[in-house]
Amino acid sequence: MDREAWKAFVRCRYRIANPLWKRLLRLVIGVPQLIVAPWAFCRSFAMENTSVRSMLWSIYALQLLFGVYFTFHRWLSHWIDGRRGSAQAFFNTELRYALSTEGIASEQFGSDMIFPWQLFRDAGSRVTKKEILLITNNGAAHWIPATAFADGQWNVVHQLACRKLAKKSVSLSVDDL
């Protein structure tokens, strides 16, 4: 996995872990803090009591720190994950996955065993038009982009993954209760 593939994986994982409402909520919380904290800091110079002023400065600094975190969470998260990616053992190596109707196998999983689709479905794996994100129960994520396949192959793999990773709906009748 090269640097560009890792960046695409990080973006995919961030979009799945942070839906739009969470991203907007962070902005709604963060931006006002970035505005209010510097304003309050400047207003505190008019205070005569220096002990209260120094206490308020630490509160304003903390408020500013939270504002930066909430406002720039997306970019901070991408930067941290990008730094972690280059330390991974599989960085700049080619990964191979074998997908079948029974399950998924890869040398990255550490064994020759085929892991059933159920393992990935229960953990919340996702399939989009451009990628498959396989998430295991222990939180490990495996990203398979559409660009890794020829056009005809991707359509077959995409249909298989959609079919196998779709959540099964359970319907209960009155007799079951």
C-alpha positions in Angstrom: 0.0 0.0 0.0 1.6 3.3 -1.1 1.0 6.7 0.4 -1.8 7.7 -2.0 -3.7 4.5 -1.3 -3.2 5.0 2.5 -4.6 8.6 2.2 -7.7 7.2 0.4 -8.1 4.6 3.1 -7.9 7.2 5.8 -10.5 9.4 4.1 -12.8 6.4 3.6 -12.5 5.3 7.2 -13.1 8.9 8.4 -16.3 9.3 6.3 -17.7 6.0 7.7 -16.8 6.7 11.3 -17.9 10.3 11.2 -21.2 10.9 9.4 -22.2 14.3 8.3 -24.1 15.2 11.4 -21.1 14.6 13.6 -18.9 16.7 11.4 -21.4 19.6 11.3 -21.8 19.3 15.1 -18.1 19.7 15.6 -18.1 22.8 13.5 -21.1 24.3 15.4 -19.2 23.7 18.7 -15.7 24.6 17.5 -16.1 27.8 15.5 -17.9 29.8 18.2 -15.2 28.8 20.6 -12.5 30.0 18.2 -14.3 33.4 18.1 -15.2 33.8 21.7 -11.9 32.7 23.3 -9.7 35.4 21.7 -12.4 38.1 22.2 -12.7 37.2 25.9 -8.9 37.1 26.2 -8.6 40.6 24.8 -11.4 41.9 27.1 -9.7 40.4 30.2 -6.9 43.1 29.9 -9.4 45.6 31.2 -9.7 43.7 34.5 -7.8 45.1 37.4 -7.5 41.9 39.6 -4.5 40.1 38.1 -5.2 36.8 40.0 -8.6 36.5 38.4 -7.1 37.5 35.0 -4.5 34.8 35.1 -7.2 32.2 36.1 -9.4 33.3 33.2 -6.4 33.1 30.8 -6.0 29.4 31.5 -9.7 28.9 30.9 -9.6 30.9 27.6 -6.5 28.9 26.5 -8.4 25.6 27.2 -11.4 27.0 25.3 -9.2 27.9 22.4 -7.7 24.4 22.4 -11.1 22.8 22.3 -12.2 25.1 19.5 -9.1 24.1 17.5 -9.8 20.4 18.1 -13.5 20.5 17.2 -13.0 22.8 14.2 -10.0 21.0 12.7 -10.8 17.4 13.8 -10.9 16.1 10.3 -7.5 17.4 9.3 -5.9 16.4 12.7 -7.4 12.9 12.3 -6.1 12.6 8.7 -2.6 13.8 9.8 -2.4 11.4 12.7 -3.6 8.5 10.7 -1.2 9.4 7.9 1.7 9.4 10.3 0.7 6.0 11.7 0.4 4.6 8.2 4.0 4.9 7.3 4.9 3.0 10.5 2.8 0.0 9.4 4.6 -3.2 8.4 2.6 -3.5 5.2 3.3 0.0 4.0 4.7 0.1 0.4 3.9 -3.6 0.0 1.3 -5.2 -2.2 -1.5 -6.9 -0.4 -3.5 -9.8 -1.8 -7.0 -10.8 -0.8 -8.9 -13.9 -2.0 -12.7 -13.2 -2.0 -15.1 -16.1 -2.4 -18.7 -17.0 -1.5 -17.4 -18.7 1.7 -15.3 -15.8 2.9 -12.1 -13.8 2.6 -8.5 -14.9 2.9 -5.3 -12.8 3.0 -1.8 -13.3 4.2 -2.3 -10.1 6.1 -4.7 -11.9 8.5 -1.8 -14.0 9.6 -3.2 -17.5 8.7 -4.4 -19.6 5.8 -7.9 -19.7 7.2 -10.8 -18.3 5.3 -12.7 -15.8 7.4 -16.5 -15.9 6.9 -18.4 -12.9 5.6 -20.4 -12.9 8.8 -17.3 -11.8 10.8 -17.0 -8.6 8.7 -20.8 -8.0 8.5 -21.3 -8.0 12.3 -18.4 -5.5 12.8 -20.0 -2.9 10.4 -18.1 -3.3 7.2 -19.2 -1.1 4.3 -19.4 -1.3 0.5 -19.5 1.8 -1.7 -19.2 2.2 -5.5 -15.5 2.9 -5.2 -14.3 0.7 -2.3 -14.9 -2.0 0.2 -14.0 -1.4 3.8 -13.7 -4.6 5.8 -13.8 -4.1 9.5 -13.1 -6.9 12.0 -14.4 -7.3 15.5 -11.1 -6.1 17.0 -11.4 -2.8 15.0 -8.8 -3.6 12.3 -9.8 -2.2 8.9 -8.9 -3.6 5.5 -9.5 -1.3 2.5 -10.0 -2.8 -1.0 -10.3 0.0 -3.7 -12.0 -0.5 -7.0 -8.8 0.6 -8.7 -7.2 -2.7 -7.7 -9.4 -4.6 -10.1 -10.1 -4.6 -13.8 -13.6 -3.2 -14.7 -15.3 -6.6 -15.1 -13.7 -8.0 -12.0 -14.7 -5.1 -9.8 -18.4 -5.5 -10.8 -18.3 -9.1 -9.8 -16.5 -8.4 -6.5 -18.7 -5.5 -5.7 -21.9 -7.5 -6.3 -20.5 -10.4 -4.1 -19.5 -8.0 -1.3 -22.9 -6.2 -1.4 -24.7 -9.5 -1.2 -22.6 -10.9 1.5 -22.2 -7.8 3.7 -25.8 -6.7 3.5 -27.5 -6.7 6.9 -30.0 -9.5 7.2 -33.4 -8.1 8.4 -35.1 -10.1 11.1 -38.9 -10.1 11.1 -40.7 -11.3 14.1 -44.3 -12.5 14.1 -46.7 -12.5 17.0 -46.2 -16.3 17.3 -42.4 -15.8 17.9 -43.1 -13.7 21.0 
